Amino acid sequence: MASLQTKFGLGDVFYTFNSDLGEISRFSVSSVSVASNLSNRTLITYTTTSGSKHYEYDAMSADEVREIANAWLLEKSISIFSNVGL
């Protein structure tokens, strides 16, 4: 029988980042689902303790979300200073 390695397991914590708001959200995995889409790719979905569902490609570790948030913040800072001519 084939096995599948997922990025997060039951009880693990993962994070998402909303780049429109610059907001980091924290979730705990309550279940993991695996399905195939029309192009025969495996889709892994995490259901959280709050009942929301997130695809694995949106779920990040603390280090990953920190890196993305810092890059977002740097880009926003540069943009603000550029817009005022500095």
C-alpha positions in Angstrom: 0.0 0.0 0.0 1.3 3.4 -0.9 1.9 6.1 1.7 1.8 9.8 1.5 3.8 12.3 3.5 2.0 15.5 4.4 3.6 18.7 5.6 1.6 18.8 8.8 -0.1 16.1 10.9 -2.9 15.9 13.4 -2.4 18.5 16.2 0.3 20.4 14.3 0.2 24.1 14.1 0.4 25.9 10.7 0.1 29.5 9.6 -1.4 31.4 6.6 -0.5 34.9 5.4 -3.0 37.3 3.9 -0.9 39.6 1.7 -3.8 42.1 1.2 -3.9 42.8 4.9 -0.4 41.7 6.1 -2.2 39.3 8.5 -0.8 36.1 9.9 -3.3 33.5 11.1 -2.5 30.5 13.2 -4.4 27.1 13.0 -4.2 23.7 14.5 -4.9 20.6 12.3 -7.8 18.4 13.4 -8.0 16.3 10.2 -6.1 15.7 6.9 -7.9 14.9 3.6 -6.4 13.7 0.4 -8.0 14.0 -3.0 -7.1 14.1 -6.7 -8.2 17.0 -8.9 -9.0 16.9 -12.7 -5.4 17.1 -13.7 -4.6 14.0 -11.5 -2.7 16.1 -8.9 -2.9 15.2 -5.3 -4.6 17.8 -3.2 -4.0 17.8 0.6 -6.5 19.7 2.7 -6.2 20.4 6.4 -9.3 20.9 8.5 -8.6 23.1 11.5 -10.0 22.9 15.0 -12.1 26.0 14.1 -13.6 24.0 11.2 -12.0 26.0 8.4 -10.3 24.2 5.5 -6.9 25.0 4.0 -4.9 23.5 1.1 -1.4 22.3 1.9 0.1 24.8 -0.5 -1.3 27.7 1.6 -0.2 26.2 5.0 3.2 27.4 6.2 5.6 26.7 9.1 6.5 29.5 11.6 9.8 30.1 9.8 8.1 30.2 6.3 5.4 32.7 7.4 7.9 34.8 9.2 10.1 35.0 6.1 7.1 35.9 3.8 5.8 38.5 6.3 9.2 40.1 6.6 9.5 40.3 2.8 6.0 41.8 2.6 6.8 44.4 5.3 10.1 45.4 3.5 8.2 45.8 0.2 5.5 47.9 1.8 8.1 50.1 3.5 10.1 50.6 0.3 6.8 51.4 -1.5 5.7 54.0 1.1 9.1 55.8 1.0 9.1 55.7 -2.8 5.6 57.2 -3.0 6.7 60.2 -1.0 9.9 60.7 -3.0 12.5 59.4 -0.5 
